[in-house]
Amino acid sequence: MIWLELAIIRRALIGCVLTGFLTGLIGVFVVKMRLSSIGYSMSHGAFAGAALGVAISANPLSTSVLFSAVTALLIGPVADKARLSQDTVTSIAFPLNMSLAFIFLTLSPQIGLSSEVASVLWGSIISMTNRDVLYLTILCVATPTLIHMFWKELFAIMFDRRLAEADGLNTRPFVYFIIFLVGIVITLSLRLVGGLLIFALLFNTASTALQFLQEMKKIVVVSPIVGAVMCVSGLMISLVFDVPVGSCIVLVSTLIFAISVLLSPKRKRKEGKELS
């Protein structure tokens, strides 16, 4: 029995490190490209997909990927083809996905906080499987590799998208690429953090690093480390107090972000300029 508990904790610990790394890395692009509303809609699209999987007794990962892909298509290529602003599409996609998620959870035959429904909502260390860890590991290798391959284009878009387009760069494929990547990262992180909370981890990690750093290469390196620390700290608190791991991770990440704002050199410089 002890060995089983140790195996679960070890798997959760590895999952926390990998999830923190991924959300910290992709969160930089969400924040710097001003894709916060898109990230929010993507997280709830994945949540709705996972809820559907629970309701029909299918693999939540498969249905979550499906919903994430559809949401990404609506926010990206479909919105551009229809000449709709991304804000308009995300404003429609968010309540739609949330409505579907709660309908699916209501129809679930496994209602109860000890069931898989709880892991979809708040995250659960018990729900983490070896397959989840394997997928996260593959994504942790693939994501930095792809970002390195397209770093010049992504950096130009983060610096100023309009200026990048004026220089002849077709920015849409790269923005679509980040949107789809956000969906995949969120989908694989749902079991640990939960669909209602995952977006906070995306935002808090990158925003914390941005309080102290300005050079993008350093931010891209530091933010995943911050994310891993946040996730592991949340896991430890969850184990000590026996509360949902996703909630603890978000609380820790929010606290760390709040402290970083208070200690931020950028904030102090702004205050100094205002006083002068």
C-alpha positions as CSV (number, residue, x, y, z in Angstrom):
1,M,0.0,0.0,0.0
2,I,2.9,2.4,0.9
3,W,4.6,1.6,-2.4
4,L,1.3,2.4,-4.3
5,E,1.1,5.8,-2.5
6,L,4.7,6.5,-3.2
7,A,4.2,5.7,-6.9
8,I,1.2,8.0,-7.1
9,I,3.1,10.9,-5.4
10,R,6.2,10.3,-7.6
11,R,4.0,10.4,-10.7
12,A,2.3,13.5,-9.5
13,L,5.6,15.2,-8.7
14,I,6.9,14.5,-12.2
15,G,3.6,15.7,-13.7
16,C,3.9,18.9,-11.7
17,V,7.4,19.7,-12.9
18,L,6.4,19.0,-16.5
19,T,3.1,20.9,-16.3
20,G,4.8,23.9,-14.7
21,F,7.5,23.9,-17.3
22,L,5.0,23.8,-20.2
23,T,2.5,26.4,-18.8
24,G,5.4,28.7,-17.9
25,L,6.9,28.4,-21.4
26,I,3.7,28.8,-23.4
27,G,2.4,31.4,-21.0
28,V,5.1,33.9,-22.1
29,F,3.6,33.9,-25.6
30,V,0.1,34.1,-24.3
31,V,0.9,37.2,-22.3
32,K,3.3,38.9,-24.7
33,M,1.1,38.3,-27.8
34,R,-1.9,39.5,-25.9
35,L,-3.7,36.2,-26.3
36,S,-5.1,36.1,-22.8
37,S,-8.7,36.0,-23.8
38,I,-7.8,33.3,-26.4
39,G,-6.0,31.3,-23.7
40,Y,-9.0,31.6,-21.5
41,S,-11.4,30.3,-24.2
42,M,-9.0,27.5,-25.0
43,S,-8.8,26.4,-21.4
44,H,-12.6,26.1,-21.2
45,G,-12.8,24.4,-24.6
46,A,-10.5,21.7,-23.3
47,F,-12.5,21.6,-20.1
48,A,-15.8,21.1,-22.1
49,G,-14.1,18.3,-24.1
50,A,-12.9,16.5,-20.9
51,A,-16.4,16.8,-19.4
52,L,-17.9,15.2,-22.6
53,G,-15.4,12.3,-22.2
54,V,-16.5,11.8,-18.6
55,A,-20.2,12.0,-19.6
56,I,-20.0,9.4,-22.4
57,S,-17.4,7.2,-20.6
58,A,-14.8,7.9,-23.3
59,N,-11.2,8.9,-23.0
60,P,-11.3,12.5,-21.7
61,L,-8.0,13.2,-23.3
62,S,-9.3,12.4,-26.8
63,T,-12.5,14.5,-26.4
64,S,-10.5,17.3,-24.8
65,V,-8.1,17.4,-27.8
66,L,-11.1,17.4,-30.2
67,F,-12.8,20.4,-28.4
68,S,-9.4,22.3,-28.2
69,A,-8.9,21.8,-31.9
70,V,-12.4,23.0,-32.8
71,T,-12.0,26.0,-30.5
72,A,-8.6,26.9,-32.0
73,L,-10.1,26.7,-35.5
74,L,-12.9,29.0,-34.5
75,I,-10.7,31.5,-32.9
76,G,-8.0,31.4,-35.5
77,P,-8.6,30.6,-39.2
78,V,-12.5,30.6,-39.1
79,A,-12.6,34.0,-37.4
80,D,-10.1,35.4,-39.9
81,K,-12.1,34.0,-42.9
82,A,-15.4,35.4,-41.5
83,R,-13.6,38.7,-40.8
84,L,-14.6,38.6,-37.1
85,S,-12.4,40.0,-34.4
86,Q,-10.8,37.4,-32.1
87,D,-12.4,39.2,-29.1
88,T,-15.9,38.6,-30.7
89,V,-15.2,34.9,-31.2
90,T,-13.7,34.4,-27.8
91,S,-16.7,36.2,-26.2
92,I,-18.9,33.6,-27.9
93,A,-16.7,30.6,-27.4
94,F,-16.2,31.0,-23.7
95,P,-19.8,30.9,-22.4
96,L,-20.6,28.3,-25.0
97,N,-17.9,26.0,-23.8
98,M,-18.7,26.6,-20.2
99,S,-22.4,25.8,-20.8
100,L,-21.5,22.6,-22.6
101,A,-19.1,21.6,-19.9
102,F,-21.7,21.9,-17.1
103,I,-24.3,20.1,-19.2
104,F,-21.9,17.2,-19.8
105,L,-21.0,17.0,-16.2
106,T,-24.7,17.0,-15.2
107,L,-25.2,14.1,-17.5
108,S,-22.2,12.2,-16.2
109,P,-22.9,8.9,-14.6
110,Q,-20.0,9.5,-12.2
111,I,-21.2,12.6,-10.4
112,G,-19.4,13.1,-7.1
113,L,-16.3,14.9,-5.9
114,S,-14.4,11.6,-5.6
115,S,-15.0,10.7,-9.2
116,E,-13.3,11.7,-12.4
117,V,-15.6,14.7,-12.5
118,A,-13.5,16.2,-9.6
119,S,-10.3,15.8,-11.5
120,V,-11.8,17.6,-14.5
121,L,-13.0,20.4,-12.3
122,W,-10.2,20.9,-9.8
123,G,-7.4,18.5,-10.7
124,S,-6.3,15.3,-8.9
125,I,-3.0,13.7,-8.3
126,I,-4.7,10.3,-8.3
127,S,-5.9,10.8,-11.9
128,M,-2.4,11.3,-13.2
129,T,-1.3,8.2,-15.2
130,N,2.0,7.0,-16.7
131,R,0.5,7.8,-20.1
132,D,-0.2,11.4,-19.0
133,V,3.4,11.7,-17.8
134,L,4.7,10.3,-21.1
135,Y,2.6,12.7,-23.2
136,L,3.8,15.6,-21.0
137,T,7.4,14.5,-21.5
138,I,7.1,14.3,-25.3
139,L,5.5,17.8,-25.3
140,C,8.3,19.2,-23.1
141,V,10.7,18.1,-25.7
142,A,8.7,19.1,-28.8
143,T,7.6,22.5,-27.6
144,P,11.0,24.1,-27.0
145,T,12.3,22.6,-30.2
146,L,9.5,24.1,-32.2
147,I,9.8,27.5,-30.5
148,H,13.6,27.4,-31.2
149,M,12.9,26.7,-34.9
150,F,10.5,29.7,-35.2
151,W,12.1,32.0,-32.6
152,K,12.8,34.9,-35.0
153,E,9.3,35.0,-36.3
154,L,7.7,34.6,-32.8
155,F,10.0,37.2,-31.3
156,A,9.1,39.7,-34.0
157,I,5.4,39.1,-33.4
158,M,5.8,39.5,-29.6
159,F,7.8,42.7,-30.1
160,D,5.2,44.3,-32.5
161,R,2.9,42.3,-34.7
162,R,2.0,45.2,-36.9
163,L,5.7,46.1,-37.5
164,A,6.4,42.4,-38.3
165,E,3.6,42.4,-40.9
166,A,4.9,45.7,-42.3
167,D,8.3,44.0,-42.8
168,G,6.6,41.3,-44.9
169,L,6.1,38.6,-42.3
170,N,2.9,36.6,-42.5
171,T,2.0,36.5,-38.8
172,R,-1.2,34.4,-39.0
173,P,0.4,30.9,-39.2
174,F,2.6,31.6,-36.2
175,V,-0.3,33.0,-34.2
176,Y,-2.4,29.9,-35.1
177,F,0.6,27.8,-34.1
178,I,0.7,29.3,-30.6
179,I,-3.1,29.0,-30.3
180,F,-3.0,25.3,-31.1
181,L,0.0,24.8,-28.8
182,V,-1.9,26.5,-26.0
183,G,-4.7,24.0,-26.6
184,I,-2.5,21.0,-26.4
185,V,-0.6,22.2,-23.3
186,I,-3.9,22.9,-21.5
187,T,-5.4,19.6,-22.5
188,L,-2.5,17.6,-21.1
189,S,-2.5,19.7,-17.9
190,L,-6.2,19.3,-17.1
191,R,-5.9,16.2,-15.0
192,L,-3.5,17.9,-12.6
193,V,-4.8,21.5,-12.4
194,G,-8.4,21.2,-13.5
195,G,-10.4,22.9,-16.2
196,L,-11.7,25.8,-14.1
197,L,-8.2,26.8,-12.9
198,I,-5.6,26.0,-15.6
199,F,-5.7,29.5,-17.2
200,A,-4.4,31.1,-14.0
201,L,-1.3,29.0,-14.1
202,L,-0.7,30.1,-17.7
203,F,-0.9,33.8,-16.8
204,N,0.7,33.8,-13.4
205,T,4.0,32.1,-14.4
206,A,4.8,34.4,-17.3
207,S,3.6,37.5,-15.5
208,T,5.8,36.7,-12.5
209,A,8.9,36.4,-14.7
210,L,8.0,39.6,-16.5
211,Q,8.1,41.6,-13.3
212,F,11.9,41.1,-13.0
213,L,13.2,40.5,-16.6
214,Q,13.1,42.4,-19.9
215,E,15.1,40.3,-22.2
216,M,12.8,37.7,-23.9
217,K,15.4,34.9,-24.0
218,K,15.8,35.1,-20.3
219,I,12.1,35.3,-19.7
220,V,11.5,32.2,-21.8
221,V,14.1,30.3,-19.7
222,V,13.0,31.6,-16.3
223,S,9.2,31.4,-16.7
224,P,9.2,27.6,-17.0
225,I,11.3,27.3,-13.9
226,V,8.9,29.5,-12.0
227,G,6.0,27.4,-13.3
228,A,7.6,24.2,-12.0
229,V,8.3,25.7,-8.6
230,M,4.7,26.9,-8.4
231,C,3.3,23.5,-9.3
232,V,5.5,21.5,-6.9
233,S,4.8,24.0,-4.1
234,G,1.1,23.6,-4.7
235,L,1.4,19.8,-4.7
236,M,3.2,19.8,-1.3
237,I,0.5,22.0,0.2
238,S,-2.2,19.8,-1.3
239,L,-0.6,16.7,0.3
240,V,-0.2,18.3,3.7
241,F,-3.8,19.8,4.0
242,D,-5.6,17.2,1.8
243,V,-7.2,19.7,-0.5
244,P,-7.5,19.7,-4.3
245,V,-4.1,20.0,-5.9
246,G,-5.3,22.3,-8.7
247,S,-6.6,24.9,-6.2
248,C,-3.4,24.8,-4.2
249,I,-1.3,25.3,-7.3
250,V,-3.4,28.3,-8.4
251,L,-3.3,29.8,-4.9
252,V,0.5,29.5,-4.7
253,S,1.0,30.9,-8.2
254,T,-1.2,33.9,-7.4
255,L,0.6,34.5,-4.1
256,I,4.0,34.3,-5.8
257,F,2.8,36.7,-8.5
258,A,1.4,39.2,-5.9
259,I,4.8,39.1,-4.1
260,S,6.6,39.6,-7.4
261,V,4.6,42.7,-8.1
262,L,5.4,44.2,-4.7
263,L,9.1,43.5,-5.2
264,S,9.2,44.3,-8.9
265,P,12.1,46.7,-10.0
266,K,9.8,47.8,-12.8
267,R,7.1,49.0,-10.4
268,K,9.7,50.8,-8.3
269,R,11.1,52.6,-11.3
270,K,7.6,53.7,-12.3
271,E,6.9,55.0,-8.9
272,G,10.2,56.8,-8.9
273,K,9.4,58.5,-12.2
274,E,5.9,59.5,-10.9
275,L,7.4,61.1,-7.8
276,S,10.0,63.0,-9.8
